[in-house]
């Protein structure tokens, strides 16, 4: 497989994941991070970082909006549930292990 085709397939898989996570609003970011070590915010950050590496200026919020399909404040208001203290504690560990110190 040539590099261009591989890149197209990877991009298609990413778009499908993005669309799936837009539809699965019942899945909370904190649960994703606690179970897998990444969440929608991580994916949007990776998108932003890839843009920045290519000389495209993109803020954290612009990256989130590109991934979520709406401003992150709107996403949080519509879909983010309050996390239990236990989930928050798990998140702190998962965040440190997978992202680094806050």
N, CA, C and O of each residue as an XYZ file, in Angstrom:
408
protein
N       0.848     -1.172      0.000
C       0.000      0.000      0.000
C       0.895      1.237      0.000
O       1.868      1.307      0.751
N       0.563      2.205     -0.840
C       1.384      3.414     -0.886
C       1.011      4.355      0.264
O      -0.045      4.225      0.883
N       1.900      5.291      0.523
C       1.756      6.196      1.670
C       0.483      7.045      1.586
O      -0.194      7.241      2.595
N       0.154      7.547      0.401
C      -1.043      8.389      0.242
C      -2.313      7.600      0.557
O      -3.213      8.112      1.223
N      -2.388      6.371      0.088
C      -3.564      5.529      0.366
C      -3.662      5.229      1.852
O      -4.746      5.294      2.433
N      -2.525      4.899      2.473
C      -2.528      4.643      3.922
C      -3.016      5.876      4.687
O      -3.809      5.747      5.620
N      -2.557      7.052      4.309
C      -2.982      8.292      4.966
C      -4.480      8.512      4.779
O      -5.166      8.919      5.717
N      -4.990      8.250      3.588
C      -6.432      8.393      3.333
C      -7.242      7.436      4.195
O      -8.275      7.818      4.745
N      -6.781      6.198      4.316
C      -7.488      5.211      5.138
C      -7.448      5.592      6.618
O      -8.449      5.474      7.324
N      -6.283      6.050      7.079
C      -6.159      6.492      8.471
C      -7.075      7.675      8.740
O      -7.719      7.738      9.787
N      -7.138      8.608      7.807
C      -8.025      9.771      7.965
C      -9.488      9.339      7.991
O     -10.278      9.872      8.769
N      -9.849      8.386      7.153
C     -11.233      7.897      7.137
C     -11.577      7.217      8.458
O     -12.678      7.396      8.980
N     -10.649      6.444      8.999
C     -10.889      5.779     10.289
C     -11.021      6.816     11.396
O     -11.871      6.675     12.274
N     -10.190      7.858     11.366
C     -10.280      8.927     12.358
C     -11.636      9.627     12.274
O     -12.274      9.866     13.299
N     -12.077      9.954     11.065
C     -13.377     10.621     10.913
C     -14.513      9.736     11.422
O     -15.467     10.228     12.025
N     -14.408      8.447     11.180
C     -15.446      7.530     11.664
C     -15.453      7.476     13.193
O     -16.520      7.463     13.807
N     -14.277      7.444     13.803
C     -14.184      7.485     15.266
C     -14.769      8.793     15.792
O     -15.562      8.787     16.734
N     -14.379      9.911     15.185
C     -14.903     11.221     15.594
C     -16.432     11.240     15.514
O     -17.103     11.659     16.457
N     -16.970     10.789     14.397
C     -18.428     10.793     14.222
C     -19.110      9.869     15.225
O     -20.169     10.198     15.760
N     -18.505      8.725     15.475
C     -19.058      7.779     16.446
C     -19.116      8.416     17.838
O     -20.118      8.294     18.543
N     -18.033      9.096     18.225
C     -18.000      9.727     19.549
C     -18.920     10.938     19.631
O     -19.373     11.285     20.721
N     -19.204     11.583     18.516
C     -20.202     12.668     18.509
C     -21.596     12.106     18.759
O     -22.419     12.739     19.420
N     -21.856     10.918     18.229
C     -23.169     10.288     18.399
C     -23.329      9.665     19.782
O     -24.433      9.656     20.326
N     -22.260      9.151     20.352
C     -22.313      8.471     21.647
C     -22.138      9.480     22.783
O     -21.170      9.440     23.541
N     -23.101     10.373     22.865
C     -23.048     11.418     23.889
C     -23.238     10.856     25.293
O     -22.984     11.547     26.279
N     -23.684      9.608     25.384
C     -23.847      8.971     26.690
C     -22.503      8.541     27.278
O     -22.405      8.298     28.481
N     -21.482      8.446     26.452
C     -20.155      8.050     26.911
C     -19.425      9.301     27.383
O     -19.164     10.215     26.601
N     -19.104      9.329     28.656
C     -18.455     10.497     29.249
C     -16.947     10.464     29.012
O     -16.331      9.399     28.997
N     -16.369     11.637     28.827
C     -14.914     11.737     28.651
C     -14.167     11.118     29.824
O     -13.168     10.426     29.629
N     -14.640     11.358     31.022
C     -13.944     10.847     32.206
C     -13.906      9.318     32.195
O     -12.910      8.718     32.601
N     -14.982      8.691     31.733
C     -15.003      7.230     31.636
C     -14.022      6.741     30.574
O     -13.321      5.749     30.776
N     -13.977      7.443     29.441
C     -13.027      7.075     28.389
C     -11.596      7.179     28.909
O     -10.790      6.270     28.707
N     -11.282      8.285     29.577
C      -9.920      8.488     30.077
C      -9.580      7.435     31.124
O      -8.484      6.875     31.106
N     -10.504      7.165     32.031
C     -10.240      6.193     33.086
C     -10.029      4.784     32.533
O      -9.232      4.021     33.078
N     -10.728      4.435     31.464
C     -10.625      3.086     30.904
C      -9.523      2.945     29.857
O      -8.861      1.910     29.787
N      -9.325      3.982     29.043
C      -8.438      3.817     27.898
C      -7.224      4.742     27.890
O      -6.293      4.543     27.110
N      -7.235      5.751     28.756
C      -6.112      6.677     28.785
C      -6.202      7.806     27.779
O      -5.252      8.572     27.624
N      -7.333      7.922     27.091
C      -7.558      9.064     26.199
C      -9.057      9.331     26.125
O      -9.872      8.473     26.461
N      -9.406     10.546     25.677
C     -10.810     10.928     25.566
C     -10.978     11.885     24.387
O     -10.035     12.100     23.625
N     -12.147     12.448     24.237
C     -12.405     13.398     23.154
C     -11.443     14.582     23.229
O     -10.964     15.063     22.202
N     -11.162     15.048     24.445
C     -10.249     16.183     24.597
C      -8.848     15.824     24.123
O      -8.168     16.653     23.519
N      -8.413     14.607     24.390
C      -7.103     14.162     23.903
C      -7.089     14.149     22.376
O      -6.155     14.655     21.754
N      -8.121     13.573     21.780
C      -8.191     13.514     20.322
C      -8.198     14.905     19.710
O      -7.543     15.141     18.694
N      -8.926     15.818     20.313
C      -8.951     17.188     19.787
C      -7.595     17.863     19.972
O      -7.183     18.660     19.130
N      -6.899     17.553     21.065
C      -5.567     18.117     21.287
C      -4.579     17.565     20.257
O      -3.747     18.307     19.735
N      -4.668     16.281     19.968
C      -3.786     15.693     18.963
C      -4.037     16.321     17.589
O      -3.105     16.552     16.820
N      -5.293     16.588     17.301
C      -5.667     17.253     16.043
C      -5.051     18.653     16.000
O      -4.453     19.045     14.998
N      -5.202     19.395     17.084
C      -4.640     20.744     17.186
C      -3.121     20.703     17.041
O      -2.548     21.506     16.304
N      -2.470     19.782     17.734
C      -1.012     19.672     17.672
C      -0.549     19.343     16.250
O       0.464     19.873     15.794
N      -1.280     18.479     15.551
C      -0.920     18.143     14.171
C      -1.038     19.377     13.277
O      -0.192     19.604     12.412
N      -2.079     20.165     13.488
C      -2.238     21.408     12.717
C      -1.085     22.357     13.011
O      -0.475     22.903     12.092
N      -0.787     22.552     14.291
C       0.289     23.466     14.689
C       1.632     23.024     14.117
O       2.423     23.858     13.679
N       1.897     21.708     14.118
C       3.154     21.185     13.571
C       3.293     21.485     12.086
O       4.405     21.536     11.559
N       2.172     21.681     11.414
C       2.188     21.971      9.980
C       2.071     23.470      9.704
O       1.844     23.885      8.568
N       2.227     24.273     10.752
C       2.183     25.722     10.584
C       0.791     26.311     10.526
O       0.620     27.475     10.164
N      -0.211     25.513     10.881
C      -1.593     26.002     10.905
C      -1.897     26.420     12.338
O      -1.877     25.595     13.251
N      -2.178     27.697     12.525
C      -2.496     28.160     13.869
C      -3.884     27.670     14.260
O      -4.868     27.919     13.562
N      -3.944     26.976     15.381
C      -5.212     26.464     15.888
C      -5.118     26.462     17.401
O      -4.182     25.911     17.979
N      -6.097     27.084     18.035
C      -6.128     27.121     19.498
C      -6.699     25.814     20.042
O      -7.256     25.001     19.303
N      -6.549     25.637     21.332
C      -7.123     24.475     22.018
C      -8.636     24.417     21.770
O      -9.183     23.359     21.460
N      -9.299     25.560     21.910
C     -10.753     25.607     21.711
C     -11.128     25.314     20.260
O     -12.117     24.625     20.009
N     -10.362     25.819     19.312
C     -10.645     25.540     17.897
C     -10.480     24.051     17.602
O     -11.251     23.484     16.828
N      -9.488     23.421     18.209
C      -9.309     21.982     18.040
C     -10.478     21.205     18.609
O     -10.958     20.250     17.999
N     -10.935     21.620     19.785
C     -12.084     20.932     20.390
C     -13.339     21.106     19.546
O     -14.095     20.155     19.344
N     -13.557     22.318     19.054
C     -14.750     22.547     18.227
C     -14.685     21.724     16.940
O     -15.700     21.191     16.492
N     -13.497     21.619     16.348
C     -13.346     20.814     15.133
C     -13.676     19.349     15.410
O     -14.277     18.675     14.573
N     -13.282     18.861     16.583
C     -13.541     17.457     16.907
C     -14.967     17.227     17.384
O     -15.602     16.252     16.980
N     -15.479     18.107     18.236
C     -16.804     17.918     18.829
C     -17.940     18.327     17.889
O     -19.067     17.849     18.020
N     -17.634     19.210     16.945
C     -18.674     19.707     16.050
C     -19.457     20.856     16.638
O     -20.480     21.260     16.086
N     -18.990     21.388     17.752
C     -19.620     22.514     18.440
C     -18.629     23.042     19.467
O     -17.667     22.352     19.806
N     -18.848     24.244     19.963
C     -17.955     24.749     21.021
C     -17.984     23.814     22.234
O     -19.020     23.235     22.560
N     -16.829     23.678     22.897
C     -16.752     22.745     24.021
C     -17.686     23.137     25.158
O     -18.192     22.262     25.862
N     -17.925     24.422     25.354
C     -18.861     24.848     26.406
C     -20.269     24.330     26.119
O     -20.986     23.922     27.033
N     -20.655     24.348     24.856
C     -21.972     23.828     24.469
C     -22.027     22.312     24.679
O     -23.021     21.789     25.181
N     -20.949     21.604     24.289
C     -20.887     20.150     24.495
C     -21.056     19.828     25.973
O     -21.856     18.968     26.342
N     -20.294     20.528     26.823
C     -20.352     20.274     28.263
C     -21.754     20.509     28.801
O     -22.267     19.714     29.588
N     -22.365     21.596     28.376
C     -23.715     21.927     28.857
C     -24.733     20.867     28.446
O     -25.604     20.498     29.234
N     -24.623     20.383     27.221
C     -25.587     19.413     26.701
C     -25.348     17.996     27.214
O     -26.301     17.278     27.519
N     -24.078     17.587     27.311
C     -23.793     16.170     27.471
C     -22.948     15.769     28.680
O     -22.939     14.594     29.046
N     -22.255     16.685     29.298
C     -21.354     16.289     30.382
C     -22.095     16.169     31.701
O     -22.735     17.116     32.159
N     -22.002     15.000     32.303
C     -22.633     14.742     33.599
C     -21.613     14.975     34.712
O     -20.405     14.926     34.479
N     -22.095     15.221     35.887
C     -21.221     15.387     37.051
C     -20.584     14.042     37.387
O     -21.265     13.019     37.459
N     -19.286     14.062     37.588
C     -18.559     12.828     37.900
C     -18.487     12.635     39.404
O     -18.357     13.593     40.167
N     -18.574     11.391     39.811
C     -18.475     11.057     41.230
C     -17.054     11.329     41.731
O     -16.117     11.387     40.934
N     -16.891     11.494     43.027
C     -15.542     11.676     43.576
C     -14.616     10.504     43.235
O     -13.420     10.705     43.024
N     -15.155      9.291     43.179
C     -14.350      8.122     42.833
C     -13.829      8.226     41.390
O     -12.655      7.970     41.126
N     -14.720      8.606     40.464
C     -14.308      8.752     39.074
C     -13.290      9.875     38.919
O     -12.353      9.769     38.127
N     -13.477     10.949     39.678
C     -12.538     12.064     39.619
C     -11.151     11.641     40.111
O     -10.135     12.039     39.541
N     -11.118     10.834     41.169
C      -9.838     10.336     41.685
C      -9.166      9.418     40.662
O      -7.956      9.507     40.453
N      -9.943      8.536     40.023
C      -9.410      7.669     38.976
C      -8.859      8.498     37.822
O      -7.817      8.184     37.247
N      -9.585      9.565     37.498
C      -9.178     10.435     36.405
C      -7.823     11.084     36.685
O      -6.978     11.159     35.794
N      -7.616     11.545     37.897
C      -6.343     12.186     38.241
C      -5.183     11.232     37.984
O      -4.142     11.641     37.469
N      -5.357      9.977     38.337
C      -4.315      8.967     38.100
C      -4.150      8.741     36.597
O      -3.029      8.762     36.087
N      -5.247      8.528     35.893
C      -5.194      8.266     34.450
C      -4.579      9.443     33.704
O      -3.797      9.253     32.772
N      -4.931     10.652     34.111
C      -4.401     11.842     33.446
C      -2.884     11.907     33.628
O      -2.150     12.103     32.659
N      -2.423     11.744     34.844
C      -0.980     11.784     35.117
C      -0.236     10.703     34.310
O       0.826     10.962     33.743
N      -0.800      9.509     34.270
C      -0.140      8.397     33.584
C      -0.106      8.577     32.077
O       0.840      8.145     31.420
N      -1.129      9.212     31.525
C      -1.258      9.275     30.071
C      -0.969     10.642     29.458
O      -0.616     10.732     28.282
N      -1.113     11.686     30.233
C      -0.913     13.030     29.707
C       0.230     13.740     30.398
O       1.033     14.416     29.755
N       0.301     13.586     31.700
C       1.334     14.258     32.501
C       0.691     15.045     33.626
O      -0.513     14.952     33.867
N       1.496     15.799     34.291
C       0.991     16.608     35.398
C       0.086     17.708     34.879
O       0.276     18.216     33.774
N      -0.888     18.068     35.677
C      -1.792     19.165     35.302
C      -1.131     20.478     35.552
O      -1.726     21.526     35.301
